[in-house]
């Protein structure tokens, strides 16, 4: 799947790096995005922004969530984790 962003995954209110967050776009789902957390991954070191990347995940787990927001409204979405990610250059996605 096409990668739109790669960044470090840090512990909340800390500089401790827990792994990598890879954000991908899903063309078959109206170009929705999904951020996938990969513990202990150093894939963020490969992010240059100069070359388009695609991602292949191993052990991908996606779960829905819903909770009350600060004003009592319902906030919902998807949370995702993977055991590992393989990044490769380019790809024709459309």
C-alpha positions as CSV (number, residue, x, y, z in Angstrom):
1,X,0.0,0.0,0.0
2,X,1.2,3.6,-0.7
3,X,3.0,5.3,2.2
4,X,2.1,9.0,2.9
5,X,4.2,9.5,6.1
6,X,6.8,7.8,8.3
7,X,7.7,9.1,11.7
8,X,9.0,7.9,15.1
9,X,6.5,6.5,17.6
10,X,7.4,8.1,20.9
11,X,6.1,7.5,24.4
12,X,3.6,10.1,25.4
13,X,5.2,13.2,27.1
14,X,8.6,11.7,26.5
15,X,11.4,11.5,24.0
16,X,11.7,7.7,24.4
17,X,11.3,6.0,20.9
18,X,9.0,3.0,21.0
19,X,9.1,2.3,17.2
20,X,7.8,3.6,13.9
21,X,4.4,4.9,12.8
22,X,3.8,4.4,9.1
23,X,0.8,6.1,7.6
24,X,-0.6,4.6,4.4
25,X,-3.4,5.5,2.0
26,X,-6.0,2.9,1.0
27,X,-7.2,3.7,-2.6
28,X,-10.0,1.0,-2.4
29,X,-11.5,2.8,0.6
30,X,-12.0,6.2,-0.9
31,X,-8.3,7.1,-0.2
32,X,-8.7,6.8,3.6
33,X,-5.5,6.9,5.6
34,X,-4.4,4.5,8.3
35,X,-1.5,5.0,10.8
36,X,0.1,1.7,11.7
37,X,2.4,1.5,14.8
38,X,5.3,-1.0,14.6
39,X,7.0,-1.6,18.0
40,X,10.8,-1.7,18.0
41,X,11.0,-0.8,14.3
42,X,13.7,1.5,13.0
43,X,11.9,2.0,9.6
44,X,11.7,5.7,10.3
45,X,15.4,5.9,9.5
46,X,14.5,5.1,5.8
47,X,12.2,8.1,5.5
48,X,13.7,10.6,3.1
49,X,10.6,12.1,1.5
50,X,12.4,12.1,-1.9
51,X,11.1,8.7,-3.1
52,X,7.6,7.4,-3.0
53,X,7.4,4.2,-0.9
54,X,5.0,1.4,-0.5
55,X,4.6,-0.8,2.7
56,X,4.0,-4.5,3.2
57,X,3.0,-5.3,6.8
58,X,3.5,-8.6,8.7
59,X,1.1,-9.4,11.5
60,X,-1.2,-6.5,10.8
61,X,-4.0,-6.0,13.4
62,X,-6.7,-3.3,12.8
63,X,-9.4,-2.6,15.4
64,X,-12.2,-0.1,15.6
65,X,-12.5,2.2,18.5
66,X,-15.2,4.6,19.9
67,X,-15.0,7.0,22.8
68,X,-16.5,10.2,24.1
69,X,-14.8,13.4,23.1
70,X,-14.2,16.4,25.3
71,X,-17.6,17.8,24.5
72,X,-19.4,14.5,24.9
73,X,-19.5,13.8,21.2
74,X,-18.7,10.3,19.8
75,X,-15.2,10.0,18.4
76,X,-14.5,6.8,16.4
77,X,-11.8,5.5,14.1
78,X,-9.3,2.7,13.6
79,X,-6.2,1.7,15.5
80,X,-3.6,-0.5,13.9
81,X,-0.4,-2.3,14.9
82,X,2.0,-4.6,13.0
83,X,4.8,-6.9,13.9
84,X,7.0,-5.6,11.1
85,X,7.0,-3.5,7.9
86,X,8.9,-4.0,4.6
87,X,9.3,-0.7,2.7
88,X,10.0,-0.6,-1.1
89,X,10.3,2.2,-3.6
90,X,7.5,3.3,-5.8
91,X,4.6,1.3,-7.2
92,X,1.6,2.0,-9.4
93,X,-1.4,2.3,-7.1
94,X,-4.1,3.9,-9.2
